[in-house]
Amino acid sequence: MTATAPPFGPPLSAPRRPLAAAGLLTALLGAALGLLLAVAAPASAHAALTGSDPQDGAVVATAPAEVTLTFSEQVALGADSIRVLDPSGKRADTGAAPRDLHSGSTVKYGVALRGGLGDGTYTVAWQAVSADSHPVSGAFTFSIGAPSETTVALPDSEAGGGLVGTLYDIARYAAYAGFIVLAGGAAFVLACWRRGAGARPLQRLVVRGWLTLTAATLAMLLLRSSYTGSGKLGDVLDLDGLKAVLETKPGAALVSRLLLLGAGALFVAVLFGTYAKREDPREKKDLTFGLAIGGAVIAAGIAGTWALAEHASTGVQPGVAMPVDVLHLLAVAAWLGGLVALLTALYRTPDLPPAAVRRFSTIAFVSVVVLVATGVYQSWRQVGTWSALTGTGYGQLLLVKVGLVAVLVGIASMSRRWTGRLAEGGAAPAAVAPEADEEPETEPEAETETAGDPARAAQLARQRAAVATAEKKRIRDADPGRSGLRRSVLAEVGVAVALLAVTTVLTSTEPGRTQEEAARATSAAAGPVDSGPVNLALPFDTGGANGKGTVRMDIDPGRTGANVIHLWVEDPGKKPMDVPEVKIAFTLESKDIGPLPAVPVRLTEGHWTATGLQLPIAGDWKVAVTVRTSDIDQTTVDKNVKIG
């Protein structure tokens, strides 16, 4: 069995338990969806930009022939996926599709630029789909000659966000839930309680799982184009976009899932039709074997549609990861889906035998063992290091998931104890009420009274059946073992709902291993990082009256990218010195970059500041400061400092 959660308080009175349980599960589902929407939108991308040429913030002397982008893993790009915009917002690239510049394991694409580009700041905006089906986007700037103002407004939201991203996340959660209920509920009937195939509550549960998974898959297929593209809800019914989706790996996986669901519909029809009505033990045994094999193939195929299109299909050891992922999903379905079926049977069917509970307990134990083994492998594959486990969003979510599983297993141990108690005294209730194939006893007076009135006889028969059902329910509710088991399983299902929400968020979060690799690649491209702001002092002498002094300067943070400069001018007595003008320029002579001007603004007497200075590359920069003390007296002093 399985699941975890704190106890839900004292038991409710017997007549209100089913209603209370339904209300509680609804509240838990709502809370889980709230968690999903709060954490998962927008979805984090699984491919990362690890480098570019020119680099972000770089200032180049002449216009490059093309702009190249390097990614941490394979991505899919469209014809308009990389755009280069000039300071006025017009296209600076030729408009051609990105060129594939892969070399070995390096994933690189480039776009050609138009000739004759002028000086100024250019914006590179890009959007792609990572190999595990999630959208990724971003933007950066570089300058030709010198930085300038730009009218380009970068998008406020990431790819995969907004209303479409939220709807896609909900559909993804519903798909997981539907698969778990469909596969786990059917497995519970075949492996634990074959007579349950004729129970209406279990029939409705499994059918609803099929409907939920089918509706969610259709929704994801329709939303896919907008989710990875424009992000506009109005593009959901764009036939051209749908056609493009069908040509991608995720689109093919969704279509395959729909085809398998067609076979699943036939399986469900046979399970709750022919199989439920079959009475001959030998024929039923043969049919059980056939349904078990067919159902396992269909369930494995549906689970494979996730493995083929998401995390397992990329990264380290995909050939091993995909079958492990399928096994993991099947174990989840057998455990959690079986829990939901067991809870339904405990609350809604009067004659669930203790043997069925014991069989499910064994299946749940095996499922937990499989989950632990496959989960450890998946965690190593997606996280890789202890630092990624605690220092990345994926690792932290994984720790939350592990905690929920631990709570779930703890409650499962309580359920196993209740199962043992039920087995010890569970046979008595069944003997009190007549079996379904026994004729209820009738009183002679009632038979005489209704002999000539078929309608009255039918009415009395219905009343007797209702009384017999109520008596079964009374005896069942009076059994402390069964009542304790119901409460324990309800707690398990509640935690399982939250666990499923966290798992869904994990599927849309960049793996910790990828985050660390991208950070290392970006750091290597940017060069070594200095430990703090750069401070320097430059004595000067303009040659005129009161022309001597010292310039003290702080460059913060003293790294590549944007920096803030604070500059103080002091006389020989270290008092603030008011001068008419100060200029600053940065030059990286080894790379022929600069001079990059920084025009400081006077704050108070002797104190100047400059913001927005972009230093594109780490290295030894020459800082030149020009100080003017009168209309004709000025001098320039310089000093080399290490940036980045």
C-alpha positions as CSV (number, residue, x, y, z in Angstrom):
1,M,0.0,0.0,0.0
2,T,1.3,3.4,0.1
3,A,1.0,7.0,0.8
4,T,1.7,9.6,3.4
5,A,0.1,12.4,5.2
6,P,-0.8,13.3,8.7
7,P,-4.0,11.8,10.1
8,F,-7.1,13.7,9.2
9,G,-8.6,13.8,12.6
10,P,-11.3,11.7,14.3
11,P,-13.4,9.4,12.1
12,L,-16.7,10.9,10.7
13,S,-20.0,9.3,11.4
14,A,-20.6,6.4,9.0
15,P,-23.4,7.9,6.9
16,R,-21.3,10.9,5.9
17,R,-18.0,9.3,5.3
18,P,-18.2,8.9,1.5
19,L,-19.3,12.5,1.1
20,A,-16.6,13.7,3.4
21,A,-14.0,11.7,1.7
22,A,-15.0,13.1,-1.7
23,G,-14.9,16.6,-0.4
24,L,-11.5,16.1,1.1
25,L,-10.0,14.6,-2.0
26,T,-11.5,17.5,-4.0
27,A,-9.8,20.0,-1.7
28,L,-6.5,18.1,-2.0
29,L,-6.7,18.1,-5.7
30,G,-7.4,21.8,-5.8
31,A,-4.4,22.4,-3.5
32,A,-2.2,20.3,-5.7
33,L,-3.3,22.2,-8.8
34,G,-2.6,25.5,-7.0
35,L,0.9,24.2,-6.2
36,L,1.3,23.2,-9.8
37,L,0.3,26.6,-11.2
38,A,2.3,28.5,-8.6
39,V,5.6,26.6,-9.1
40,A,5.4,25.5,-12.7
41,A,4.5,28.6,-14.7
42,P,6.4,29.5,-16.7
43,A,8.0,26.2,-17.4
44,S,11.7,26.1,-17.0
45,A,13.6,25.2,-20.2
46,H,15.8,22.2,-20.4
47,A,18.3,23.4,-22.9
48,A,20.5,26.4,-21.9
49,L,22.4,28.9,-24.0
50,T,26.0,28.3,-23.0
51,G,27.7,30.8,-25.3
52,S,27.5,33.2,-28.2
53,D,29.7,35.1,-30.7
54,P,29.6,38.0,-30.1
55,Q,29.2,37.5,-26.4
56,D,26.5,39.1,-24.3
57,G,27.5,42.8,-23.8
58,A,30.5,42.6,-26.1
59,V,31.7,45.7,-28.0
60,V,33.3,44.8,-31.4
61,A,35.2,47.2,-33.6
62,T,33.5,46.0,-36.9
63,A,30.3,44.3,-37.7
64,P,30.5,40.5,-37.6
65,A,29.4,38.4,-40.7
66,E,27.1,36.3,-38.5
67,V,25.9,35.7,-35.0
68,T,26.3,32.2,-33.5
69,L,24.6,30.6,-30.5
70,T,25.8,27.6,-28.6
71,F,23.4,25.4,-26.5
72,S,23.9,22.8,-23.8
73,E,21.9,20.1,-25.7
74,Q,20.1,19.5,-29.0
75,V,17.3,22.1,-29.9
76,A,14.8,22.5,-32.6
77,L,14.8,25.8,-34.4
78,G,12.4,27.3,-36.9
79,A,13.0,29.6,-39.8
80,D,12.5,32.7,-37.6
81,S,14.0,31.3,-34.3
82,I,17.0,33.7,-34.2
83,R,16.4,37.4,-34.9
84,V,19.0,40.2,-34.7
85,L,17.6,43.7,-34.3
86,D,19.4,47.0,-34.8
87,P,19.0,50.0,-32.4
88,S,15.8,51.1,-34.2
89,G,14.2,47.6,-33.9
90,K,14.7,46.7,-37.6
91,R,16.0,43.2,-38.7
92,A,19.7,43.2,-39.0
93,D,20.0,39.6,-40.1
94,T,19.3,38.4,-43.6
95,G,16.1,36.5,-42.6
96,A,17.5,33.1,-43.7
97,A,16.9,30.0,-41.6
98,P,19.7,29.4,-38.9
99,R,22.7,27.4,-40.2
100,D,23.6,24.2,-38.4
101,L,27.2,24.7,-37.2
102,H,27.4,21.5,-35.0
103,S,30.9,20.2,-34.4
104,G,31.3,17.0,-32.4
105,S,29.3,17.4,-29.2
106,T,29.0,21.2,-29.6
107,V,25.5,22.3,-30.5
108,K,25.8,25.6,-32.4
109,Y,23.6,27.6,-34.8
110,G,24.3,30.8,-36.7
111,V,22.5,33.5,-38.7
112,A,24.1,35.8,-41.3
113,L,23.9,39.6,-40.8
114,R,23.3,42.2,-43.5
115,G,26.2,44.2,-44.8
116,G,26.9,47.8,-44.0
117,L,25.6,47.7,-40.4
118,G,26.2,51.0,-38.5
119,D,27.5,51.4,-35.0
120,G,25.3,50.9,-31.9
121,T,23.7,48.3,-29.7
122,Y,22.1,45.2,-31.4
123,T,19.7,42.8,-29.8
124,V,19.7,39.1,-30.4
125,A,16.3,37.4,-29.6
126,W,16.0,33.6,-29.9
127,Q,13.4,30.9,-29.2
128,A,13.8,27.1,-29.6
129,V,12.4,23.8,-28.4
130,S,14.8,21.6,-26.3
131,A,15.2,18.0,-27.1
132,D,12.9,17.0,-24.2
133,S,10.0,18.9,-25.7
134,H,10.1,22.1,-23.5
135,P,10.4,25.6,-25.1
136,V,13.3,27.9,-24.3
137,S,13.9,31.5,-25.2
138,G,16.2,34.4,-24.3
139,A,17.9,37.6,-25.6
140,F,21.2,39.4,-25.3
141,T,22.9,42.5,-26.7
142,F,26.2,43.3,-28.3
143,S,27.5,46.6,-29.7
144,I,29.4,47.6,-32.9
145,G,31.8,50.5,-32.3
146,A,30.3,51.7,-29.1
147,P,27.1,51.1,-27.1
148,S,24.1,53.2,-27.9
149,E,20.4,53.6,-27.0
150,T,18.1,51.0,-28.4
151,T,14.3,51.0,-28.9
152,V,14.0,47.2,-28.8
153,A,11.7,46.0,-26.1
154,L,12.5,42.5,-24.9
155,P,9.5,40.2,-24.1
156,D,8.4,40.2,-20.4
157,S,7.6,36.4,-20.3
158,E,9.6,33.3,-21.2
159,A,8.5,30.8,-23.8
160,G,6.0,28.3,-22.4
161,G,4.5,30.9,-20.0
162,G,1.3,32.9,-19.9
163,L,-2.2,31.5,-20.1
164,V,-1.3,28.9,-22.7
165,G,1.6,27.6,-20.5
166,T,-0.8,27.4,-17.6
167,L,-3.3,25.4,-19.6
168,Y,-0.6,23.1,-20.9
169,D,0.6,22.4,-17.4
170,I,-2.9,21.6,-16.2
171,A,-3.3,19.2,-19.2
172,R,0.1,17.6,-18.4
173,Y,-1.0,17.0,-14.7
174,A,-4.4,15.6,-15.9
175,A,-2.7,13.3,-18.3
176,Y,-0.5,11.8,-15.5
177,A,-3.5,11.5,-13.2
178,G,-5.7,9.9,-15.9
179,F,-3.0,7.3,-16.8
180,I,-2.4,6.4,-13.2
181,V,-6.1,5.8,-12.5
182,L,-6.7,4.0,-15.8
183,A,-3.7,1.6,-15.6
184,G,-3.7,1.2,-11.8
185,G,-7.5,0.7,-11.6
186,A,-7.5,-1.9,-14.3
187,A,-4.5,-3.7,-12.7
188,F,-6.3,-3.7,-9.3
189,V,-9.3,-5.5,-10.8
190,L,-7.3,-8.1,-12.7
191,A,-4.7,-8.8,-10.0
192,C,-6.5,-8.2,-6.7
193,W,-10.3,-8.5,-7.1
194,R,-11.6,-10.0,-10.3
195,R,-15.2,-9.8,-9.1
196,G,-14.7,-6.1,-9.0
197,A,-15.0,-6.0,-12.8
198,G,-18.8,-6.1,-12.2
199,A,-18.7,-3.3,-9.5
200,R,-20.1,0.0,-11.0
201,P,-17.9,2.3,-8.8
202,L,-14.7,0.7,-10.1
203,Q,-16.1,0.7,-13.7
204,R,-16.8,4.4,-13.5
205,L,-13.4,5.1,-11.9
206,V,-11.4,3.4,-14.7
207,V,-13.6,4.8,-17.5
208,R,-13.1,8.3,-16.1
209,G,-9.3,7.7,-16.0
210,W,-9.5,6.8,-19.7
211,L,-11.6,9.9,-20.5
212,T,-9.3,12.2,-18.5
213,L,-6.1,10.9,-20.3
214,T,-7.8,11.1,-23.7
215,A,-9.1,14.7,-23.2
216,A,-5.7,15.8,-21.7
217,T,-3.8,14.4,-24.6
218,L,-6.0,16.1,-27.2
219,A,-5.7,19.4,-25.3
220,M,-1.9,19.1,-25.2
221,L,-1.8,18.3,-29.0
222,L,-3.9,21.4,-29.8
223,L,-2.0,23.7,-27.4
224,R,1.4,22.4,-28.4
225,S,2.0,24.8,-31.3
226,S,1.1,27.9,-29.3
227,Y,2.9,26.6,-26.2
228,T,6.3,26.3,-28.1
229,G,5.6,29.3,-30.4
230,S,3.6,32.5,-30.1
231,G,2.0,31.8,-26.7
232,K,-1.3,33.1,-28.0
233,L,-4.5,31.2,-27.2
234,G,-6.0,32.2,-30.5
235,D,-3.4,30.1,-32.3
236,V,-4.6,26.8,-30.8
237,L,-6.8,26.0,-33.8
238,D,-4.2,27.0,-36.4
239,L,-4.1,24.0,-38.8
240,D,-0.6,24.9,-40.1
241,G,0.7,25.0,-36.5
242,L,-1.0,21.6,-35.8
243,K,0.6,20.2,-38.9
244,A,4.0,21.4,-37.8
245,V,3.5,19.8,-34.4
246,L,2.7,16.4,-35.9
247,E,6.1,16.4,-37.6
248,T,7.9,16.8,-34.3
249,K,8.9,14.1,-31.8
250,P,6.5,15.4,-29.1
251,G,3.6,15.6,-31.6
252,A,4.3,12.0,-32.8
253,A,4.3,10.8,-29.2
254,L,0.9,12.5,-28.5
255,V,-0.6,11.0,-31.6
256,S,0.8,7.5,-30.7
257,R,-0.8,7.9,-27.2
258,L,-4.2,8.6,-28.8
259,L,-3.9,5.5,-31.0
260,L,-3.0,3.4,-27.9
261,L,-5.9,4.9,-26.1
262,G,-8.1,3.5,-28.8
263,A,-6.8,0.0,-28.0
264,G,-7.3,0.9,-24.4
265,A,-11.0,1.6,-25.0
266,L,-11.4,-1.9,-26.4
267,F,-9.5,-3.3,-23.4
268,V,-11.9,-1.5,-20.9
269,A,-15.0,-2.6,-22.9
270,V,-13.9,-6.3,-22.7
271,L,-12.8,-6.0,-19.0
272,F,-16.2,-4.6,-17.8
273,G,-18.3,-6.4,-20.4
274,T,-17.4,-9.9,-21.4
275,Y,-15.0,-10.5,-18.6
276,A,-17.3,-9.2,-15.9
277,K,-20.1,-11.5,-17.1
278,R,-18.0,-14.6,-17.6
279,E,-18.8,-17.3,-15.0
280,D,-17.0,-20.4,-16.1
281,P,-13.7,-20.5,-14.0
282,R,-11.6,-22.0,-16.8
283,E,-12.7,-19.5,-19.4
284,K,-12.3,-16.6,-17.0
285,K,-8.8,-17.7,-16.2
286,D,-7.8,-17.8,-19.9
287,L,-9.5,-14.4,-20.4
288,T,-7.7,-13.0,-17.3
289,F,-4.3,-14.0,-18.8
290,G,-5.1,-12.5,-22.2
291,L,-6.3,-9.2,-20.7
292,A,-3.3,-9.0,-18.4
293,I,-0.9,-9.4,-21.3
294,G,-2.8,-7.0,-23.6
295,G,-3.3,-4.4,-20.8
296,A,0.4,-4.6,-19.9
297,V,1.4,-3.9,-23.5
298,I,-1.0,-1.0,-23.8
299,A,0.1,0.5,-20.5
300,A,3.8,0.2,-21.3
301,G,3.1,1.7,-24.7
302,I,1.3,4.7,-23.2
303,A,4.1,5.1,-20.6
304,G,6.6,5.0,-23.5
305,T,5.0,8.1,-25.1
306,W,6.4,10.1,-22.1
307,A,9.8,8.4,-22.1
308,L,10.3,9.0,-25.8
309,A,9.6,12.8,-25.7
310,E,10.7,14.1,-22.4
311,H,13.7,13.9,-19.9
312,A,14.6,10.3,-20.5
313,S,15.1,10.8,-24.2
314,T,18.0,13.2,-23.8
315,G,21.1,13.6,-21.7
316,V,23.1,10.8,-20.2
317,Q,22.4,7.2,-21.2
318,P,19.1,7.7,-23.0
319,G,19.1,4.0,-24.1
320,V,18.9,2.9,-20.5
321,A,16.9,5.8,-19.2
322,M,13.9,5.3,-21.5
323,P,13.0,1.7,-20.4
324,V,13.8,2.7,-16.8
325,D,11.4,5.6,-17.1
326,V,8.6,3.3,-18.5
327,L,9.1,0.9,-15.6
328,H,9.0,3.8,-13.2
329,L,5.7,5.1,-14.6
330,L,4.2,1.6,-14.5
331,A,5.2,1.1,-10.9
332,V,3.6,4.5,-10.0
333,A,0.4,3.5,-11.7
334,A,0.2,0.1,-10.0
335,W,0.8,1.7,-6.6
336,L,-1.0,5.0,-6.7
337,G,-3.7,4.0,-9.2
338,G,-4.3,0.8,-7.2
339,L,-4.7,3.0,-4.0
340,V,-7.4,5.1,-5.6
341,A,-9.2,1.9,-6.7
342,L,-8.9,0.4,-3.2
343,L,-10.2,3.5,-1.6
344,T,-13.2,3.5,-4.0
345,A,-13.9,-0.1,-3.2
346,L,-13.6,0.4,0.5
347,Y,-16.1,3.3,0.4
348,R,-18.5,2.4,-2.4
349,T,-18.7,-1.5,-2.6
350,P,-20.1,-3.6,0.2
351,D,-18.3,-6.8,-0.3
352,L,-14.6,-6.2,-0.8
353,P,-12.9,-9.3,0.5
354,P,-9.8,-9.1,2.8
355,A,-7.9,-11.3,0.3
356,A,-8.1,-8.5,-2.3
357,V,-6.6,-6.1,0.2
358,R,-3.7,-8.5,1.0
359,R,-3.0,-9.0,-2.7
360,F,-2.8,-5.3,-3.3
361,S,-0.5,-4.8,-0.3
362,T,1.9,-7.2,-1.9
363,I,1.7,-5.4,-5.3
364,A,2.2,-2.1,-3.5
365,F,5.4,-3.4,-1.8
366,V,6.9,-4.6,-5.0
367,S,6.0,-1.3,-6.7
368,V,7.8,0.7,-4.0
369,V,10.9,-1.4,-4.4
370,V,10.8,-0.8,-8.2
371,L,10.2,2.9,-7.6
372,V,13.2,3.3,-5.3
373,A,15.5,1.5,-7.7
374,T,14.4,3.4,-10.8
375,G,14.1,6.7,-8.8
376,V,17.7,6.5,-7.6
377,Y,19.0,6.0,-11.2
378,Q,16.8,8.8,-12.5
379,S,18.0,11.1,-9.7
380,W,21.7,10.4,-10.4
381,R,21.0,11.0,-14.1
382,Q,19.2,14.3,-13.7
383,V,21.2,15.7,-10.8
384,G,24.6,14.2,-10.9
385,T,26.2,16.0,-7.9
386,W,25.4,16.8,-4.3
387,S,25.7,20.5,-5.0
388,A,23.1,20.2,-7.8
389,L,20.8,18.4,-5.4
390,T,20.8,21.2,-2.9
391,G,21.7,24.2,-5.0
392,T,19.3,23.9,-8.0
393,G,15.5,24.2,-8.3
394,Y,15.3,20.7,-9.7
395,G,17.3,19.2,-6.9
396,Q,15.2,21.0,-4.3
397,L,12.0,19.8,-5.8
398,L,13.4,16.3,-5.9
399,L,14.1,16.5,-2.2
400,V,10.5,17.5,-1.7
401,K,9.4,14.5,-3.8
402,V,11.6,12.1,-1.8
403,G,10.1,13.5,1.5
404,L,6.5,12.9,0.2
405,V,7.4,9.4,-0.8
406,A,8.9,8.7,2.6
407,V,5.7,10.0,4.3
408,L,3.7,7.8,1.8
409,V,5.7,4.7,2.8
410,G,5.2,5.5,6.4
411,I,1.4,5.7,6.1
412,A,1.6,2.5,3.9
413,S,3.1,0.7,6.9
414,M,0.1,1.7,8.9
415,S,-2.2,0.4,6.1
416,R,-0.4,-3.0,6.2
417,R,-1.1,-3.3,9.9
418,W,-4.8,-2.5,9.3
419,T,-4.7,-5.1,6.5
420,G,-3.5,-7.7,9.0
421,R,-6.3,-6.9,11.4
422,L,-8.9,-7.1,8.6
423,A,-7.6,-10.5,7.5
424,E,-7.9,-11.8,11.1
425,G,-11.6,-11.0,11.4
426,G,-12.7,-10.1,7.9
427,A,-14.7,-13.2,7.0
428,A,-17.5,-12.7,9.5
429,P,-19.3,-9.8,7.8
430,A,-19.6,-11.6,4.5
431,A,-21.5,-14.5,6.1
432,V,-24.2,-12.4,7.5
433,A,-25.7,-11.2,4.2
434,P,-26.7,-13.5,1.4
435,E,-24.5,-13.9,-1.6
436,A,-25.5,-12.3,-4.9
437,D,-26.5,-15.7,-6.4
438,E,-28.6,-16.7,-3.4
439,E,-32.4,-16.1,-3.5
440,P,-33.5,-14.0,-0.5
441,E,-35.9,-15.6,1.8
442,T,-39.5,-14.4,1.5
443,E,-42.2,-14.5,4.1
444,P,-45.3,-16.7,3.2
445,E,-47.7,-13.8,3.9
446,A,-45.8,-11.5,1.5
447,E,-45.9,-14.2,-1.2
448,T,-49.7,-14.6,-0.8
449,E,-50.2,-10.9,-0.7
450,T,-48.3,-10.2,-4.0
451,A,-49.3,-13.4,-5.9
452,G,-51.6,-11.6,-8.2
453,D,-49.7,-8.2,-8.4
454,P,-46.4,-8.4,-10.3
455,A,-45.7,-4.6,-9.7
456,R,-46.1,-5.0,-6.0
457,A,-43.9,-8.1,-6.0
458,A,-41.2,-6.1,-7.9
459,Q,-41.5,-3.2,-5.4
460,L,-41.0,-5.6,-2.4
461,A,-38.0,-7.2,-4.1
462,R,-36.4,-3.8,-4.5
463,Q,-37.1,-3.0,-0.9
464,R,-35.6,-6.3,0.3
465,A,-32.5,-5.7,-1.8
466,A,-32.1,-2.2,-0.4
467,V,-32.5,-3.5,3.2
468,A,-29.9,-6.3,2.5
469,T,-27.4,-3.7,1.0
470,A,-27.9,-1.4,4.0
471,E,-27.3,-4.3,6.4
472,K,-24.1,-5.2,4.6
473,K,-23.0,-1.5,4.8
474,R,-23.8,-1.4,8.5
475,I,-21.8,-4.5,9.3
476,R,-18.9,-3.2,7.1
477,D,-18.8,0.1,8.8
478,A,-18.9,-1.5,12.2
479,D,-15.7,-3.4,11.4
480,P,-12.9,-1.5,13.1
481,G,-10.3,-3.0,10.8
482,R,-12.0,-1.9,7.7
483,S,-12.7,1.6,9.0
484,G,-9.1,2.0,10.1
485,L,-7.9,0.8,6.7
486,R,-10.2,3.3,4.9
487,R,-8.8,6.2,6.9
488,S,-5.2,5.1,6.2
489,V,-5.8,4.6,2.5
490,L,-7.5,8.0,2.3
491,A,-4.4,9.6,3.8
492,E,-2.3,7.8,1.3
493,V,-4.3,9.0,-1.6
494,G,-4.2,12.6,-0.3
495,V,-0.4,12.5,-0.2
496,A,-0.3,10.8,-3.6
497,V,-2.2,13.8,-5.1
498,A,0.5,16.2,-3.8
499,L,3.2,13.9,-4.9
500,L,1.8,13.8,-8.4
501,A,1.8,17.6,-8.5
502,V,5.4,17.8,-7.5
503,T,6.3,15.1,-10.1
504,T,4.5,17.2,-12.8
505,V,6.5,20.3,-11.8
506,L,9.7,18.3,-12.1
507,T,8.9,17.3,-15.7
508,S,8.9,21.0,-16.6
509,T,12.0,22.0,-14.6
510,E,15.5,22.2,-16.0
511,P,17.5,19.2,-14.6
512,G,20.2,20.1,-12.0
513,R,22.9,18.5,-14.1
514,T,22.0,20.7,-17.1
515,Q,21.9,23.8,-14.9
516,E,25.4,23.2,-13.5
517,E,26.9,22.3,-16.9
518,A,25.4,25.4,-18.4
519,A,26.7,27.6,-15.6
520,R,30.2,26.1,-15.9
521,A,30.2,26.6,-19.7
522,T,29.0,30.2,-19.3
523,S,31.6,30.9,-16.6
524,A,34.4,29.4,-18.7
525,A,33.3,31.6,-21.7
526,A,33.3,34.7,-19.5
527,G,36.7,34.0,-17.9
528,P,37.6,34.1,-14.3
529,V,35.5,36.1,-11.9
530,D,37.1,38.6,-9.6
531,S,36.3,38.5,-5.9
532,G,34.9,42.0,-5.6
533,P,34.9,45.7,-6.8
534,V,38.1,47.2,-8.3
535,N,39.7,50.1,-6.4
536,L,42.4,52.3,-7.7
537,A,44.1,55.7,-7.1
538,L,45.6,57.9,-9.8
539,P,47.7,61.0,-8.9
540,F,47.4,63.8,-11.5
541,D,48.9,67.2,-12.2
542,T,47.3,69.5,-14.9
543,G,50.2,72.0,-14.6
544,G,48.0,75.0,-13.7
545,A,47.1,76.6,-10.4
546,N,45.6,74.1,-8.0
547,G,46.2,71.5,-10.6
548,K,47.5,68.7,-8.4
549,G,45.4,66.0,-6.8
550,T,44.4,62.4,-6.8
551,V,41.5,60.5,-8.4
552,R,40.1,57.6,-6.4
553,M,37.9,55.2,-8.3
554,D,35.7,52.2,-7.4
555,I,34.5,49.9,-10.3
556,D,31.6,47.8,-9.0
557,P,31.3,44.8,-9.3
558,G,34.6,44.8,-11.3
559,R,33.4,42.0,-13.6
560,T,32.3,41.5,-17.2
561,G,28.9,43.0,-18.0
562,A,27.4,46.1,-16.5
563,N,29.5,48.1,-14.0
564,V,28.9,51.2,-11.8
565,I,31.8,53.7,-11.3
566,H,32.2,56.0,-8.4
567,L,35.0,58.6,-8.7
568,W,36.3,61.0,-6.1
569,V,38.7,64.0,-6.9
570,E,40.8,65.1,-3.9
571,D,43.4,67.8,-3.5
572,P,46.8,67.0,-1.9
573,G,45.2,67.5,1.5
574,K,42.6,64.8,0.7
575,K,39.8,67.2,0.7
576,P,37.1,67.2,-2.0
577,M,38.3,69.1,-5.1
578,D,35.7,70.6,-7.4
579,V,36.8,70.4,-11.0
580,P,34.8,71.4,-14.2
581,E,35.1,68.1,-16.0
582,V,36.1,64.4,-15.7
583,K,36.2,61.8,-18.5
584,I,36.9,58.0,-18.3
585,A,37.7,55.5,-21.0
586,F,38.4,51.8,-20.9
587,T,40.6,49.9,-23.5
588,L,41.5,46.2,-23.8
589,E,44.5,46.5,-26.0
590,S,45.1,42.7,-26.2
591,K,41.8,42.3,-28.0
592,D,41.8,45.7,-29.8
593,I,38.6,46.7,-27.9
594,G,37.9,50.3,-27.1
595,P,38.3,52.9,-26.0
596,L,34.9,52.6,-24.4
597,P,33.8,55.9,-23.0
598,A,32.1,56.4,-19.6
599,V,30.7,59.9,-19.0
600,P,30.4,60.5,-15.2
601,V,27.8,62.8,-13.7
602,R,28.7,65.1,-10.8
603,L,26.8,64.2,-7.6
604,T,28.4,66.5,-5.0
605,E,31.7,68.4,-4.7
606,G,34.5,66.1,-5.8
607,H,32.2,63.1,-6.2
608,W,31.2,61.8,-9.7
609,T,29.4,58.6,-10.8
610,A,28.8,56.7,-14.1
611,T,26.4,53.8,-14.7
612,G,25.7,51.4,-17.5
613,L,29.3,50.7,-18.4
614,Q,29.5,47.4,-20.3
615,L,32.8,45.5,-20.2
616,P,32.4,42.6,-22.6
617,I,35.5,40.5,-21.9
618,A,37.6,39.7,-19.0
619,G,41.3,40.8,-19.1
620,D,43.7,43.6,-18.2
621,W,41.9,46.8,-19.1
622,K,43.6,50.2,-19.3
623,V,41.6,52.8,-17.4
624,A,42.3,56.4,-18.6
625,V,41.0,59.3,-16.6
626,T,41.0,62.8,-18.0
627,V,40.8,65.7,-15.4
628,R,40.2,69.3,-16.4
629,T,40.9,71.9,-13.7
630,S,40.4,75.0,-15.8
631,D,39.5,76.1,-19.3
632,I,43.0,75.3,-20.5
633,D,44.5,73.0,-17.9
634,Q,43.8,69.2,-18.2
635,T,45.7,66.0,-18.1
636,T,45.0,62.3,-18.7
637,V,46.4,59.6,-16.4
638,D,45.9,55.8,-16.8
639,K,46.4,52.5,-15.0
640,N,45.9,48.9,-15.9
641,V,43.4,46.9,-13.9
642,K,42.2,43.3,-14.0
643,I,38.5,42.9,-14.8
644,G,36.5,39.7,-14.6
